[in-house]
Amino acid sequence: MGGARDAAARDWLGPASITHIITCTKELPNRHRADASLTYLKLSCYDEPTEDLGARLDECCSFLDGARAASASAWGASASA
């Protein structure tokens, strides 16, 4: 969990093993979208009480499940090498 400054700090994302990022903004682009090692889910929304983020929960959970599966696969591949 972090803000725009955290997501922009590419030198921090790699060492922290961050590979999947959910962004919740209409204004800002996915900062490192050209970086193939990062996968984004962009929820185009405003930080307002009227936004129905609950309606996007299943999508977020599926994205995070995919991130976990990719991580487990990568760890399994490196452990067996």
N, CA and C atoms as a LAMMPS dump frame, in Angstrom:
ITEM: TIMESTEP
0
ITEM: NUMBER OF ATOMS
243
ITEM: BOX BOUNDS ff ff ff
-5.0000000000000000e+02 5.0000000000000000e+02
-5.0000000000000000e+02 5.0000000000000000e+02
-5.0000000000000000e+02 5.0000000000000000e+02
ITEM: ATOMS id mol type element x y z
1 1 1 N 0.846 -1.169 0
2 1 2 C 0 0 0
3 1 3 C 0.89 1.229 0
4 2 1 N 0.546 2.14 -0.851
5 2 2 C 1.299 3.373 -0.904
6 2 3 C 0.592 4.373 -1.789
7 3 1 N 1.226 5.484 -1.961
8 3 2 C 0.66 6.551 -2.763
9 3 3 C 1.382 6.704 -4.078
10 4 1 N 1.114 7.827 -4.749
11 4 2 C 1.709 8.1 -6.053
12 4 3 C 3.231 8.137 -5.98
13 5 1 N 3.765 8.698 -4.904
14 5 2 C 5.22 8.781 -4.759
15 5 3 C 5.833 7.385 -4.663
16 6 1 N 5.176 6.483 -3.949
17 6 2 C 5.69 5.108 -3.829
18 6 3 C 5.677 4.395 -5.174
19 7 1 N 4.573 4.526 -5.901
20 7 2 C 4.451 3.86 -7.196
21 7 3 C 5.435 4.418 -8.221
22 8 1 N 5.86 5.658 -8.045
23 8 2 C 6.795 6.284 -8.977
24 8 3 C 8.243 5.91 -8.68
25 9 1 N 8.524 5.383 -7.51
26 9 2 C 9.899 5.093 -7.076
27 9 3 C 10.348 3.74 -7.622
28 10 1 N 10.668 3.692 -8.907
29 10 2 C 11.056 2.428 -9.558
30 10 3 C 12.237 1.775 -8.862
31 11 1 N 13.157 2.553 -8.348
32 11 2 C 14.331 1.99 -7.674
33 11 3 C 13.948 1.3 -6.364
34 12 1 N 12.777 1.554 -5.857
35 12 2 C 12.305 0.914 -4.629
36 12 3 C 11.451 -0.32 -4.937
37 13 1 N 10.717 -0.303 -6.056
38 13 2 C 9.785 -1.382 -6.373
39 13 3 C 10.494 -2.724 -6.565
40 14 1 N 11.574 -2.733 -7.314
41 14 2 C 12.296 -3.977 -7.586
42 14 3 C 12.832 -4.637 -6.326
43 15 1 N 13.625 -3.937 -5.517
44 15 2 C 14.146 -4.539 -4.29
45 15 3 C 13.054 -4.979 -3.316
46 16 1 N 11.883 -4.359 -3.397
47 16 2 C 10.771 -4.75 -2.528
48 16 3 C 9.964 -5.899 -3.14
49 17 1 N 10.416 -6.421 -4.279
50 17 2 C 9.749 -7.518 -4.994
51 17 3 C 8.317 -7.175 -5.413
52 18 1 N 8.075 -5.902 -5.712
53 18 2 C 6.764 -5.471 -6.199
54 18 3 C 6.68 -5.77 -7.684
55 19 1 N 5.69 -6.551 -8.09
56 19 2 C 5.508 -6.887 -9.505
57 19 3 C 4.129 -6.486 -10.013
58 20 1 N 3.168 -6.303 -9.11
59 20 2 C 1.795 -5.981 -9.485
60 20 3 C 1.337 -4.741 -8.724
61 21 1 N 0.726 -3.818 -9.451
62 21 2 C 0.326 -2.538 -8.863
63 21 3 C -1.127 -2.248 -9.239
64 22 1 N -1.929 -1.928 -8.243
65 22 2 C -3.291 -1.45 -8.478
66 22 3 C -3.272 0.056 -8.275
67 23 1 N -3.672 0.772 -9.301
68 23 2 C -3.763 2.228 -9.172
69 23 3 C -5.234 2.628 -9.147
70 24 1 N -5.531 3.597 -8.331
71 24 2 C -6.897 4.116 -8.194
72 24 3 C -6.86 5.614 -8.474
73 25 1 N -6.917 5.956 -9.739
74 25 2 C -6.834 7.363 -10.127
75 25 3 C -7.351 7.547 -11.546
76 26 1 N -7.914 8.697 -11.798
77 26 2 C -8.271 9.058 -13.17
78 26 3 C -7.219 9.969 -13.772
79 27 1 N -6.5 10.687 -12.903
80 27 2 C -5.584 11.712 -13.377
81 27 3 C -4.203 11.205 -13.765
82 28 1 N -3.684 10.237 -13.047
83 28 2 C -2.293 9.829 -13.236
84 28 3 C -2.167 8.579 -14.098
85 29 1 N -1.168 8.541 -14.977
86 29 2 C -0.942 7.333 -15.779
87 29 3 C -0.226 6.275 -14.953
88 30 1 N -0.214 5.064 -15.469
89 30 2 C 0.604 4.011 -14.861
90 30 3 C 2.052 4.371 -15.161
91 31 1 N 2.758 4.769 -14.14
92 31 2 C 4.053 5.434 -14.275
93 31 3 C 5.085 4.622 -15.048
94 32 1 N 5.136 3.319 -14.822
95 32 2 C 6.17 2.479 -15.444
96 32 3 C 5.543 1.446 -16.38
97 33 1 N 4.536 1.857 -17.134
98 33 2 C 3.796 0.906 -17.969
99 33 3 C 4.666 0.255 -19.038
100 34 1 N 5.773 0.855 -19.405
101 34 2 C 6.661 0.259 -20.407
102 34 3 C 7.564 -0.822 -19.804
103 35 1 N 7.578 -0.922 -18.496
104 35 2 C 8.421 -1.9 -17.8
105 35 3 C 7.691 -3.243 -17.762
106 36 1 N 8.203 -4.211 -18.509
107 36 2 C 7.547 -5.521 -18.618
108 36 3 C 7.54 -6.307 -17.308
109 37 1 N 8.347 -5.908 -16.336
110 37 2 C 8.373 -6.637 -15.061
111 37 3 C 7.254 -6.198 -14.116
112 38 1 N 6.498 -5.171 -14.512
113 38 2 C 5.397 -4.679 -13.689
114 38 3 C 4.066 -4.901 -14.407
115 39 1 N 3.082 -5.338 -13.645
116 39 2 C 1.735 -5.551 -14.163
117 39 3 C 0.795 -4.613 -13.423
118 40 1 N -0.041 -3.902 -14.174
119 40 2 C -0.927 -2.907 -13.582
120 40 3 C -2.396 -3.3 -13.722
121 41 1 N -3.157 -2.923 -12.727
122 41 2 C -4.612 -2.864 -12.816
123 41 3 C -4.979 -1.434 -12.464
124 42 1 N -5.573 -0.728 -13.418
125 42 2 C -5.94 0.666 -13.173
126 42 3 C -7.439 0.765 -12.927
127 43 1 N -7.797 1.223 -11.746
128 43 2 C -9.186 1.514 -11.416
129 43 3 C -9.377 2.997 -11.629
130 44 1 N -10.047 3.348 -12.689
131 44 2 C -10.228 4.751 -13.031
132 44 3 C -11.319 5.335 -12.14
133 45 1 N -10.892 5.962 -11.053
134 45 2 C -11.839 6.49 -10.074
135 45 3 C -11.231 7.693 -9.353
136 46 1 N -12.077 8.41 -8.668
137 46 2 C -11.655 9.551 -7.868
138 46 3 C -11.669 9.174 -6.389
139 47 1 N -10.905 9.868 -5.603
140 47 2 C -10.892 9.677 -4.153
141 47 3 C -12.074 10.451 -3.572
142 48 1 N -13.26 9.897 -3.772
143 48 2 C -14.503 10.539 -3.351
144 48 3 C -15.4 9.508 -2.672
145 49 1 N -16.173 9.917 -1.697
146 49 2 C -17.085 8.983 -1.028
147 49 3 C -18.126 8.368 -1.961
148 50 1 N -18.39 9.017 -3.085
149 50 2 C -19.403 8.508 -4.007
150 50 3 C -18.895 7.387 -4.91
151 51 1 N -17.587 7.164 -4.932
152 51 2 C -17.03 6.085 -5.76
153 51 3 C -17.397 4.734 -5.152
154 52 1 N -17.869 3.822 -5.983
155 52 2 C -18.27 2.491 -5.525
156 52 3 C -17.122 1.511 -5.755
157 53 1 N -16.145 1.543 -4.873
158 53 2 C -15.001 0.639 -5.011
159 53 3 C -15.384 -0.811 -4.739
160 54 1 N -16.431 -1.009 -3.968
161 54 2 C -16.908 -2.365 -3.708
162 54 3 C -17.292 -3.097 -4.981
163 55 1 N -17.753 -2.357 -5.964
164 55 2 C -18.128 -2.956 -7.243
165 55 3 C -16.908 -3.493 -7.991
166 56 1 N -15.727 -3.064 -7.631
167 56 2 C -14.487 -3.492 -8.3
168 56 3 C -13.706 -4.516 -7.49
169 57 1 N -14.25 -4.912 -6.337
170 57 2 C -13.53 -5.799 -5.426
171 57 3 C -13.195 -7.147 -6.059
172 58 1 N -14.136 -7.758 -6.763
173 58 2 C -13.86 -9.049 -7.408
174 58 3 C -12.719 -8.935 -8.412
175 59 1 N -12.724 -7.851 -9.182
176 59 2 C -11.662 -7.616 -10.155
177 59 3 C -10.301 -7.487 -9.464
178 60 1 N -10.274 -6.757 -8.351
179 60 2 C -9.027 -6.586 -7.59
180 60 3 C -8.557 -7.909 -7.007
181 61 1 N -9.483 -8.683 -6.467
182 61 2 C -9.118 -9.982 -5.886
183 61 3 C -8.562 -10.925 -6.954
184 62 1 N -9.162 -10.934 -8.126
185 62 2 C -8.654 -11.771 -9.226
186 62 3 C -7.258 -11.335 -9.64
187 63 1 N -7.035 -10.035 -9.705
188 63 2 C -5.722 -9.499 -10.048
189 63 3 C -4.68 -9.93 -9.012
190 64 1 N -5.03 -9.824 -7.734
191 64 2 C -4.108 -10.214 -6.665
192 64 3 C -3.88 -11.725 -6.649
193 65 1 N -4.908 -12.509 -6.943
194 65 2 C -4.733 -13.963 -7.049
195 65 3 C -3.749 -14.297 -8.164
196 66 1 N -3.854 -13.592 -9.289
197 66 2 C -2.912 -13.791 -10.39
198 66 3 C -1.496 -13.41 -9.99
199 67 1 N -1.367 -12.34 -9.205
200 67 2 C -0.044 -11.92 -8.726
201 67 3 C 0.56 -12.993 -7.828
202 68 1 N -0.256 -13.544 -6.939
203 68 2 C 0.237 -14.611 -6.049
204 68 3 C 0.658 -15.843 -6.839
205 69 1 N -0.146 -16.215 -7.816
206 69 2 C 0.177 -17.384 -8.637
207 69 3 C 1.469 -17.161 -9.411
208 70 1 N 1.648 -15.962 -9.965
209 70 2 C 2.873 -15.65 -10.706
210 70 3 C 4.084 -15.688 -9.782
211 71 1 N 3.915 -15.171 -8.574
212 71 2 C 5.008 -15.171 -7.604
213 71 3 C 5.37 -16.59 -7.186
214 72 1 N 4.362 -17.405 -6.925
215 72 2 C 4.614 -18.797 -6.528
216 72 3 C 5.294 -19.559 -7.655
217 73 1 N 4.869 -19.296 -8.885
218 73 2 C 5.471 -19.946 -10.036
219 73 3 C 6.935 -19.536 -10.185
220 74 1 N 7.215 -18.247 -10.005
221 74 2 C 8.594 -17.757 -10.124
222 74 3 C 9.469 -18.342 -9.011
223 75 1 N 8.943 -18.41 -7.798
224 75 2 C 9.717 -18.976 -6.699
225 75 3 C 9.957 -20.466 -6.925
226 76 1 N 8.958 -21.167 -7.435
227 76 2 C 9.111 -22.598 -7.712
228 76 3 C 10.137 -22.853 -8.788
229 77 1 N 10.118 -22.011 -9.815
230 77 2 C 11.076 -22.165 -10.911
231 77 3 C 12.493 -21.906 -10.442
232 78 1 N 12.684 -20.888 -9.588
233 78 2 C 14.031 -20.589 -9.121
234 78 3 C 14.503 -21.62 -8.099
235 79 1 N 13.586 -22.188 -7.341
236 79 2 C 13.965 -23.192 -6.34
237 79 3 C 14.378 -24.499 -6.986
238 80 1 N 13.801 -24.795 -8.159
239 80 2 C 14.125 -26.057 -8.811
240 80 3 C 15.322 -25.945 -9.747
241 81 1 N 15.803 -24.718 -9.969
242 81 2 C 16.934 -24.519 -10.893
243 81 3 C 18.249 -24.899 -10.254
